Amino acid sequence: MSGTDVGEELGARAAQARALVLLRIRSRALAVAILPAAVAVVLFAADAQGHLAGPAWDAVRWTVLGVAVVVLLVTVLVAVSVARARPAMSPTVPVSEEGAPDLYRLVRDLADRLDVPAPSAVALTPDCDSWLEDRTHRSLRKGPGAALRKGPGAALRKGPGVSLPKRPEAPAEAADTAPVLVIGSPFLWWMRVAELRAVLAPVVAGTGPSAHPDIAAARRFVRGLDAAIADAAAPGRGPVRGAPLAFAGWVARLLLRACRGHAAEMERCVAAAASMRAQTVDYGLRIAAQEQVGLAYAGWDRLLTRVALPAWRMGRWPSRLDAGVVSALTELSRRDRLADGFALRLGERPACDLLEEPGAADEAASLLAARLFHGGPAESGPGWAPVDWQQYPDEVVDRKWRSEAARLHRVLDTLGVPRASAADPAVPTLARVMEHLSGPGGPGGPGEALAAGIGAAVAREEAEAPVHGGPEQGGPGHGGAADDPLDLWGPGPLPLFPLQPPRTGTELLADHVAAMVCCAAVDTAGAAPGLDWLDGPALLVGGERRADLAAPVLSLVEDGDPDPLLNWLAEVGVRSDKPVRLV
């Protein structure tokens, strides 16, 4: 037996040992619950045989019986609450085998090489991560992505290092019990096929330990406790139903506190065993593929925060985010010498070719990303529409600038600042903004009052905006978990994962002044809105991006010094006294 096999065997045995500890905790909790009933049985059996007779013992017997009945009722309540609770399931985009036969074939061949059970289905997540997710809980069997695969290869196969069930299972039953393989959608677009296979190898190898009955039972036990706690904390419960659920949640919390350390150690051992087994598959390529994982994460983060977020805030969601990752990382390879050579990989077959309709999968993942990271309904509609990359500069960048410029002038009107144009006092101009901010800076200056006004206006508009993600926003056909992957996350408001911290008043003011400058450049100097894949909205002058506007704007906003911005305007040819078109 090789060193890899020994390490895998040790990891698997350690995981099984931790699983047995978790199951013993469950057994002890059950033993404590039935102890009063057992004592009552002994007392009544002794009375039937003529032992422990007398009024005092009769009182003890009936008291213990009453306690036993109460404890058993409470036990049933807790058990039913844990069994009926719905464990959290990651929102994903299910991928059927008909929609990605090559991808399923790759995963199935990978499982064969690793000699582990094949995943029951494949799903995509709008994030740079991949994992196995068990969706065999009875309340989740009809959820998205459950048991989508009907082809061969679902029967469990016994391999070294993991003791699989001795009782053979039918292929259909194994397909139901095997976990779902969740793949980060950015990986499919940026990685090549061989790189994706290398990255998925340790993930797919995890289906071996997942098939062990003790590990599977321990995981179901822990997931049930966690779901019961979440169910007890859900709002909107009446006192009649809320009190029992609260008590069940308290008991589940006690048990989960006793299980937490063992469960974490079990998962660590499972991951170690899977990693050791995966070393036999594409080990050399895995090192290079991990570099692509880090690069994809960096490009995805920049794309979401710099490019997607401005569109989401305007009620538009880019419909090709994964394709945008390729453009962003290609641009990064052009700018960063550390990324030299990465663009040469683009000549190889991309992993998204494993999908029959990559455009449809990208659109579904992009919509889910918008809902997870920002919030939004499940379907397009008024105030929530897709936008492709060709339309992004005109429909997002230009509209964003003009909306912020209009808000800036509305706040100036509220502060009583006069218009700068004597010929037509109603028209907005850049000169009005610059004259108001020029002069002494610091606390108490005109910039601070304007920043506070803009901050208040932004907060007011966000508070008045419709709340996305609620059940009434779901649209027709989105009333069940099988239709909407976010239904299982409950009615809580989105976003689930905010991308950026709240902006300060000064930052908001600088953004609004820069937007006003860009509008003036477009209207008076022939500039154009553009898209930078790494930095988001960009101003194009003569077809080239101008990235030197931030410093002059900050000099005006923070110090009240207009000279750097005046020099910039003169260089570009912007007329600050000319009217600007607003929305």
DRENLO-519287 format. One record per residue (C-alpha): residue in three letters; x, y, z; chain. Coordinates in steps of 0.5 Angstrom, whole numbers. Example, Ala and Ser with C-alpha at 12.3 -4.5 7.8 and 13.67 -1.06 7.14 Angstrom:
! residues 2
     r    east   north      up   c
   ALA      25      -9      16   A
   SER      27      -2      14   A
! end
This chain:
! residues 583
     r    east   north      up   c
   MET       0       0       0   A
   SER       3       7      -2   A
   GLY       4      13       2   A
   THR      -2      16      -1   A
   ASP      -7      10       0   A
   VAL      -4      10       8   A
   GLY      -6      17       9   A
   GLU     -13      16       5   A
   GLU     -14      10      10   A
   LEU     -12      14      16   A
   GLY     -16      20      14   A
   ALA     -23      16      13   A
   ARG     -22      12      19   A
   ALA     -21      19      23   A
   ALA     -27      21      20   A
   GLN     -31      15      21   A
   ALA     -29      16      28   A
   ARG     -32      23      29   A
   ALA     -38      21      26   A
   LEU     -39      15      31   A
   VAL     -38      20      36   A
   LEU     -44      25      33   A
   LEU     -48      19      33   A
   ARG     -46      17      40   A
   ILE     -49      24      42   A
   ARG     -55      23      39   A
   SER     -56      16      42   A
   ARG     -54      19      49   A
   ALA     -60      24      48   A
   LEU     -65      19      46   A
   ALA     -63      15      52   A
   VAL     -64      21      57   A
   ALA     -71      22      54   A
   ILE     -73      15      55   A
   LEU     -70      14      62   A
   PRO     -76      16      66   A
   ALA     -80      11      62   A
   ALA     -75       5      63   A
   VAL     -75       7      71   A
   ALA     -83       7      70   A
   VAL     -83       0      67   A
   VAL     -79      -3      72   A
   LEU     -83       0      78   A
   PHE     -89      -3      75   A
   ALA     -86      -9      74   A
   ALA     -84     -10      81   A
   ASP     -91      -8      83   A
   ALA     -94     -14      79   A
   GLN     -89     -19      82   A
   GLY     -91     -16      89   A
   HIS     -85     -12      90   A
   LEU     -84      -5      93   A
   ALA     -91      -5      95   A
   GLY     -95       0      99   A
   PRO     -98       7      98   A
   ALA     -91      11      98   A
   TRP     -89       7      92   A
   ASP     -95       7      89   A
   ALA     -94      15      89   A
   VAL     -87      14      86   A
   ARG     -89      10      81   A
   TRP     -95      14      78   A
   THR     -90      21      79   A
   VAL     -85      17      75   A
   LEU     -90      15      70   A
   GLY     -93      22      69   A
   VAL     -85      25      68   A
   ALA     -84      20      63   A
   VAL     -90      21      59   A
   VAL     -88      29      59   A
   VAL     -81      27      57   A
   LEU     -83      23      52   A
   LEU     -88      28      49   A
   VAL     -83      33      49   A
   THR     -78      28      46   A
   VAL     -83      27      40   A
   LEU     -84      35      39   A
   VAL     -76      36      39   A
   ALA     -76      30      34   A
   VAL     -81      32      30   A
   SER     -79      39      29   A
   VAL     -72      37      27   A
   ALA     -74      32      22   A
   ARG     -79      37      19   A
   ALA     -74      43      19   A
   ARG     -71      44      12   A
   PRO     -64      45      12   A
   ALA     -61      50       9   A
   MET     -59      49       1   A
   SER     -55      53      -3   A
   PRO     -58      57      -8   A
   THR     -56      54     -15   A
   VAL     -57      54     -22   A
   PRO     -59      46     -24   A
   VAL     -56      43     -30   A
   SER     -59      37     -33   A
   GLU     -55      32     -36   A
   GLU     -59      33     -43   A
   GLY     -56      41     -42   A
   ALA     -49      38     -41   A
   PRO     -48      31     -43   A
   ASP     -40      33     -44   A
   LEU     -40      36     -37   A
   TYR     -43      30     -34   A
   ARG     -39      25     -38   A
   LEU     -33      29     -35   A
   VAL     -35      28     -28   A
   ARG     -37      21     -29   A
   ASP     -30      19     -32   A
   LEU     -27      23     -26   A
   ALA     -31      19     -21   A
   ASP     -29      12     -25   A
   ARG     -22      14     -24   A
   LEU     -22      16     -17   A
   ASP     -26       9     -16   A
   VAL     -32      13     -12   A
   PRO     -39      14     -13   A
   ALA     -41      19     -18   A
   PRO     -45      25     -16   A
   SER     -52      25     -17   A
   ALA     -53      32     -21   A
   VAL     -49      38     -23   A
   ALA     -51      45     -21   A
   LEU     -48      52     -22   A
   THR     -46      57     -17   A
   PRO     -45      64     -18   A
   ASP     -38      64     -14   A
   CYS     -31      62     -15   A
   ASP     -32      55     -11   A
   SER     -34      48     -12   A
   TRP     -37      43      -7   A
   LEU     -41      37      -6   A
   GLU     -48      38      -3   A
   ASP     -52      33       0   A
   ARG     -59      34      -1   A
   THR     -62      28       1   A
   HIS     -66      30       7   A
   ARG     -73      28       6   A
   SER     -76      36       6   A
   LEU     -71      37       0   A
   ARG     -72      31      -4   A
   LYS     -76      36      -9   A
   GLY     -72      42      -9   A
   PRO     -68      44     -15   A
   GLY     -62      40     -17   A
   ALA     -65      33     -14   A
   ALA     -64      27     -17   A
   LEU     -63      30     -24   A
   ARG     -58      25     -27   A
   LYS     -61      18     -30   A
   GLY     -55      15     -33   A
   PRO     -51      10     -31   A
   GLY     -45      10     -26   A
   ALA     -50      12     -20   A
   ALA     -48       5     -17   A
   LEU     -44       5     -11   A
   ARG     -37       3     -12   A
   LYS     -32       0      -6   A
   GLY     -25       3      -6   A
   PRO     -19       3      -2   A
   GLY     -19       7       4   A
   VAL     -27       8       5   A
   SER     -32       3       8   A
   LEU     -38       3       4   A
   PRO     -44       0       5   A
   LYS     -44      -8       5   A
   ARG     -51      -8       2   A
   PRO     -52      -7      -5   A
   GLU     -56      -1      -7   A
   ALA     -60       0     -13   A
   PRO     -57       5     -18   A
   ALA     -64       9     -17   A
   GLU     -63       9     -10   A
   ALA     -55      11     -10   A
   ALA     -57      17     -15   A
   ASP     -62      19     -10   A
   THR     -57      19      -4   A
   ALA     -50      21      -8   A
   PRO     -49      29      -7   A
   VAL     -50      34     -12   A
   LEU     -43      37     -15   A
   VAL     -44      45     -15   A
   ILE     -39      48     -19   A
   GLY     -37      55     -19   A
   SER     -39      58     -26   A
   PRO     -33      63     -27   A
   PHE     -29      57     -27   A
   LEU     -33      54     -33   A
   TRP     -31      60     -37   A
   TRP     -24      62     -35   A
   MET     -21      55     -34   A
   ARG     -20      50     -40   A
   VAL     -23      43     -39   A
   ALA     -16      40     -37   A
   GLU     -16      45     -31   A
   LEU     -23      44     -29   A
   ARG     -22      37     -29   A
   ALA     -16      37     -24   A
   VAL     -20      42     -20   A
   LEU     -26      38     -19   A
   ALA     -22      32     -17   A
   PRO     -21      33     -10   A
   VAL     -28      35     -10   A
   VAL     -31      29     -13   A
   ALA     -27      25      -9   A
   GLY     -31      27      -3   A
   THR     -37      22      -5   A
   GLY     -33      16      -3   A
   PRO     -33      18       5   A
   SER     -40      21       4   A
   ALA     -43      14       2   A
   HIS     -41      12       9   A
   PRO     -47      10      13   A
   ASP     -44      13      19   A
   ILE     -42      19      16   A
   ALA     -48      20      12   A
   ALA     -52      19      18   A
   ALA     -48      24      23   A
   ARG     -49      29      17   A
   ARG     -56      29      17   A
   PHE     -56      29      25   A
   VAL     -52      36      25   A
   ARG     -56      39      19   A
   GLY     -63      37      22   A
   LEU     -61      41      29   A
   ASP     -58      47      25   A
   ALA     -65      47      21   A
   ALA     -69      46      27   A
   ILE     -65      52      30   A
   ALA     -66      57      24   A
   ASP     -74      54      24   A
   ALA     -75      56      31   A
   ALA     -71      63      30   A
   ALA     -76      65      24   A
   PRO     -80      71      25   A
   GLY     -88      71      24   A
   ARG     -89      65      29   A
   GLY     -95      66      34   A
   PRO     -95      64      41   A
   VAL     -98      57      40   A
   ARG     -93      55      35   A
   GLY     -88      59      37   A
   ALA     -87      57      44   A
   PRO     -86      49      42   A
   LEU     -81      51      37   A
   ALA     -77      56      41   A
   PHE     -76      50      46   A
   ALA     -74      45      41   A
   GLY     -69      50      38   A
   TRP     -66      51      45   A
   VAL     -66      43      46   A
   ALA     -63      43      39   A
   ARG     -58      49      40   A
   LEU     -55      45      46   A
   LEU     -54      39      42   A
   LEU     -51      42      37   A
   ARG     -46      46      42   A
   ALA     -44      39      44   A
   CYS     -43      37      36   A
   ARG     -40      43      33   A
   GLY     -33      41      35   A
   HIS     -33      34      33   A
   ALA     -37      35      26   A
   ALA     -32      40      24   A
   GLU     -26      35      25   A
   MET     -30      30      21   A
   GLU     -31      35      15   A
   ARG     -23      36      16   A
   CYS     -22      29      16   A
   VAL     -26      28      10   A
   ALA     -23      33       6   A
   ALA     -16      30       8   A
   ALA     -18      23       5   A
   ALA     -21      26      -1   A
   SER     -15      30      -2   A
   MET     -10      24      -1   A
   ARG     -15      20      -6   A
   ALA     -15      26     -11   A
   GLN      -7      26     -12   A
   THR      -7      20     -17   A
   VAL     -11      24     -22   A
   ASP      -8      30     -25   A
   TYR      -3      32     -19   A
   GLY       2      36     -23   A
   LEU      -4      40     -27   A
   ARG      -7      41     -20   A
   ILE      -2      46     -18   A
   ALA      -3      50     -24   A
   ALA     -10      50     -24   A
   GLN     -10      53     -17   A
   GLU      -7      59     -20   A
   GLN     -12      60     -24   A
   VAL     -17      59     -18   A
   GLY     -14      65     -15   A
   LEU     -14      69     -21   A
   ALA     -21      67     -23   A
   TYR     -23      70     -16   A
   ALA     -19      76     -17   A
   GLY     -23      78     -23   A
   TRP     -30      76     -21   A
   ASP     -29      80     -15   A
   ARG     -27      86     -19   A
   LEU     -33      85     -24   A
   LEU     -38      84     -19   A
   THR     -36      90     -15   A
   ARG     -34      95     -20   A
   VAL     -38      93     -26   A
   ALA     -44      89     -24   A
   LEU     -46      93     -18   A
   PRO     -47     100     -21   A
   ALA     -52      96     -26   A
   TRP     -55      93     -20   A
   ARG     -56      99     -17   A
   MET     -60     102     -23   A
   GLY     -65      96     -23   A
   ARG     -61      93     -29   A
   TRP     -57      86     -29   A
   PRO     -51      84     -33   A
   SER     -53      78     -37   A
   ARG     -46      75     -38   A
   LEU     -42      76     -32   A
   ASP     -38      69     -33   A
   ALA     -37      72     -40   A
   GLY     -34      78     -37   A
   VAL     -30      74     -33   A
   VAL     -26      72     -39   A
   SER     -25      79     -41   A
   ALA     -23      82     -35   A
   LEU     -18      77     -34   A
   THR     -15      78     -41   A
   GLU     -15      85     -39   A
   LEU     -11      84     -33   A
   SER      -6      79     -37   A
   ARG      -5      85     -41   A
   ARG      -4      90     -36   A
   ASP       0      86     -31   A
   ARG       6      83     -32   A
   LEU       5      77     -27   A
   ALA       0      75     -31   A
   ASP       4      74     -37   A
   GLY       2      68     -41   A
   PHE      -5      67     -38   A
   ALA      -8      69     -44   A
   LEU      -4      64     -49   A
   ARG      -9      59     -45   A
   LEU     -15      62     -49   A
   GLY     -13      58     -55   A
   GLU     -15      51     -51   A
   ARG     -22      49     -51   A
   PRO     -26      53     -45   A
   ALA     -30      49     -40   A
   CYS     -36      52     -42   A
   ASP     -36      48     -48   A
   LEU     -38      42     -44   A
   LEU     -45      46     -44   A
   GLU     -50      45     -49   A
   GLU     -52      52     -48   A
   PRO     -47      56     -45   A
   GLY     -51      63     -46   A
   ALA     -57      61     -43   A
   ALA     -53      58     -37   A
   ASP     -49      64     -36   A
   GLU     -55      68     -36   A
   ALA     -59      64     -31   A
   ALA     -52      64     -26   A
   SER     -52      72     -27   A
   LEU     -59      73     -25   A
   LEU     -58      69     -19   A
   ALA     -51      73     -17   A
   ALA     -55      79     -18   A
   ARG     -60      76     -13   A
   LEU     -55      74      -8   A
   PHE     -51      79      -8   A
   HIS     -55      85      -9   A
   GLY     -63      83      -9   A
   GLY     -68      83     -14   A
   PRO     -74      79     -17   A
   ALA     -73      72     -20   A
   GLU     -76      75     -27   A
   SER     -74      81     -31   A
   GLY     -80      86     -31   A
   PRO     -81      94     -29   A
   GLY     -74      96     -26   A
   TRP     -71      90     -27   A
   ALA     -68      88     -34   A
   PRO     -62      85     -37   A
   VAL     -57      89     -40   A
   ASP     -51      86     -45   A
   TRP     -44      88     -45   A
   GLN     -45      92     -52   A
   GLN     -51      96     -48   A
   TYR     -47      97     -42   A
   PRO     -44     104     -43   A
   ASP     -50     107     -46   A
   GLU     -55     104     -41   A
   VAL     -51     104     -35   A
   VAL     -45     108     -35   A
   ASP     -49     114     -38   A
   ARG     -55     114     -34   A
   LYS     -51     113     -28   A
   TRP     -47     119     -29   A
   ARG     -53     123     -31   A
   SER     -57     121     -25   A
   GLU     -52     122     -20   A
   ALA     -51     129     -23   A
   ALA     -59     131     -23   A
   ARG     -59     129     -15   A
   LEU     -53     133     -14   A
   HIS     -56     139     -17   A
   ARG     -63     137     -13   A
   VAL     -59     138      -7   A
   LEU     -56     144      -9   A
   ASP     -63     147     -10   A
   THR     -65     145      -3   A
   LEU     -59     149       0   A
   GLY     -61     155      -4   A
   VAL     -55     155      -9   A
   PRO     -56     160     -15   A
   ARG     -55     157     -22   A
   ALA     -49     159     -25   A
   SER     -52     161     -32   A
   ALA     -54     168     -32   A
   ALA     -58     167     -39   A
   ASP     -62     161     -37   A
   PRO     -62     160     -29   A
   ALA     -66     154     -30   A
   VAL     -60     150     -34   A
   PRO     -55     146     -30   A
   THR     -48     147     -31   A
   LEU     -41     144     -28   A
   ALA     -39     151     -26   A
   ARG     -45     152     -21   A
   VAL     -42     146     -17   A
   MET     -35     148     -18   A
   GLU     -36     155     -15   A
   HIS     -40     153      -9   A
   LEU     -34     148      -7   A
   SER     -29     153      -9   A
   GLY     -26     156      -3   A
   PRO     -24     154       4   A
   GLY     -25     147       6   A
   GLY     -25     143      12   A
   PRO     -31     142      17   A
   GLY     -36     147      17   A
   GLY     -35     148       9   A
   PRO     -39     148       3   A
   GLY     -37     141       2   A
   GLU     -39     138       8   A
   ALA     -46     141       8   A
   LEU     -47     138       1   A
   ALA     -44     131       2   A
   ALA     -49     131       8   A
   GLY     -55     133       3   A
   ILE     -53     128      -2   A
   GLY     -52     122       4   A
   ALA     -59     124       6   A
   ALA     -62     124      -1   A
   VAL     -58     117      -3   A
   ALA     -61     114       4   A
   ARG     -68     117       3   A
   GLU     -68     114      -4   A
   GLU     -66     107      -2   A
   ALA     -71     107       3   A
   GLU     -76     108      -2   A
   ALA     -74     103      -7   A
   PRO     -78      97      -7   A
   VAL     -76      91      -3   A
   HIS     -73      86      -8   A
   GLY     -73      78      -7   A
   GLY     -80      78      -3   A
   PRO     -85      73      -5   A
   GLU     -90      78      -8   A
   GLN     -84      80     -13   A
   GLY     -83      73     -15   A
   GLY     -87      73     -21   A
   PRO     -92      68     -24   A
   GLY     -89      61     -23   A
   HIS     -84      62     -18   A
   GLY     -88      60     -12   A
   GLY     -85      53     -10   A
   ALA     -78      51      -8   A
   ALA     -77      47     -15   A
   ASP     -78      53     -19   A
   ASP     -74      59     -14   A
   PRO     -67      56     -11   A
   LEU     -68      62      -6   A
   ASP     -75      60      -3   A
   LEU     -71      55       2   A
   TRP     -67      61       4   A
   GLY     -74      64       7   A
   PRO     -77      71       7   A
   GLY     -71      75       9   A
   PRO     -69      81       5   A
   LEU     -64      81       1   A
   PRO     -58      82      -1   A
   LEU     -55      76       3   A
   PHE     -48      78       2   A
   PRO     -47      86       1   A
   LEU     -41      87      -3   A
   GLN     -39      94      -1   A
   PRO     -39      97       6   A
   PRO     -43     104       6   A
   ARG     -40     110       3   A
   THR     -38     116       7   A
   GLY     -41     123       5   A
   THR     -35     125       2   A
   GLU     -34     119      -2   A
   LEU     -41     120      -5   A
   LEU     -40     127      -6   A
   ALA     -34     126     -10   A
   ASP     -37     121     -14   A
   HIS     -43     126     -16   A
   VAL     -38     131     -18   A
   ALA     -34     126     -22   A
   ALA     -41     124     -25   A
   MET     -42     131     -27   A
   VAL     -35     132     -30   A
   CYS     -36     126     -34   A
   CYS     -43     129     -36   A
   ALA     -40     135     -38   A
   ALA     -34     132     -42   A
   VAL     -39     128     -46   A
   ASP     -44     134     -48   A
   THR     -39     139     -49   A
   ALA     -32     136     -51   A
   GLY     -34     130     -55   A
   ALA     -32     124     -50   A
   ALA     -36     118     -49   A
   PRO     -38     113     -44   A
   GLY     -34     107     -43   A
   LEU     -33     100     -40   A
   ASP     -27      98     -36   A
   TRP     -27      91     -35   A
   LEU     -23      92     -28   A
   ASP     -25      98     -26   A
   GLY     -32      99     -29   A
   PRO     -35     106     -32   A
   ALA     -30     109     -35   A
   LEU     -29     116     -39   A
   LEU     -27     115     -46   A
   VAL     -23     121     -49   A
   GLY     -21     120     -56   A
   GLY     -23     113     -56   A
   GLU     -18     113     -50   A
   ARG     -20     112     -42   A
   ARG     -18     118     -38   A
   ALA     -16     115     -31   A
   ASP     -14     121     -28   A
   LEU     -20     125     -26   A
   ALA     -20     122     -19   A
   ALA     -15     127     -16   A
   PRO     -17     133     -19   A
   VAL     -24     132     -16   A
   LEU     -22     130      -9   A
   SER     -18     137      -9   A
   LEU     -24     140     -10   A
   VAL     -28     136      -5   A
   GLU     -24     136       0   A
   ASP     -19     142       0   A
   GLY     -24     147      -4   A
   ASP     -18     148      -9   A
   PRO     -21     148     -16   A
   ASP     -14     149     -20   A
   PRO     -13     142     -21   A
   LEU     -20     140     -24   A
   LEU     -19     147     -28   A
   ASN     -13     145     -31   A
   TRP     -16     138     -33   A
   LEU     -22     141     -36   A
   ALA     -18     145     -40   A
   GLU     -14     139     -43   A
   VAL     -20     135     -45   A
   GLY     -23     141     -48   A
   VAL     -29     141     -43   A
   ARG     -34     148     -42   A
   SER     -36     148     -35   A
   ASP     -41     154     -37   A
   LYS     -45     150     -42   A
   PRO     -51     147     -40   A
   VAL     -51     139     -38   A
   ARG     -57     134     -40   A
   LEU     -59     131     -34   A
   VAL     -64     125     -33   A
! end
